[in-house]
Amino acid sequence: MKLQRTYPRTSSGGSRYSIPTTELKKGCSTFERHEGRDSMYLVATFLLERWWGSQAEMADALTVLLLAWNAPFYRYGMFDQNRLEKFLVGHWELICSFRDRDITSLTEGDHAAIKKLFAGLDRALRFKEGKGQGQRSPVAVAKTLHLLAPRFFPLWDYEIANRYGCEYSENPADAYLQLCSTFKQIAVDLAAVIPSSQKSLLKQIDEYNYAKYTKGWI
């Protein structure tokens, strides 16, 4: 079954997406079957929790994860870890404001802050050298934001972004904000019909999207 798209008007005048609960469950169980213990993600989130507030160590943890998680991209170059650390220091209060929030709490008042964080990370994570000098990765930006606030900032890649109408080649910050808004509505809808879980709603949505659109497992 494909992701269902219906067309009631939302308050912003956009289209509305939904994920059937049976498909969500199927996607999560398939993700678990293929990814096992999801060790890389668990270790990365553990290290960030342990080193929270120590931006130098956090930059190290994020670097290790990005190099492992986004290996095909980073074989062409490397970002400046010092710039990543400076980003964390310079935006620390703003980052902390999202740390413990859930995607369902997203409001219009968050839009400027999300775009600011995205744009800042976009600059910090661009290649500083190598064949791809200056090249950026909206996928790496989203992964970093997600690790900084796992229940608020969603993951994406090319396939997922396009499936939700958020193509990011021209204006990735705007596209990411659109994705956040879409996933907020999906999470609100799901919260009304699925039982509570150790996994956040956003983690379940991310696993479904990865299994369905990135890997084509379901």
Summary of the structure (lengths in Angstrom):
residues: 218
radius of gyration: 16.9
end to end distance: 8.4
largest distance: 49.0
contacts: 638
relative contact order: 0.15
helix: 62%
strand: 5%
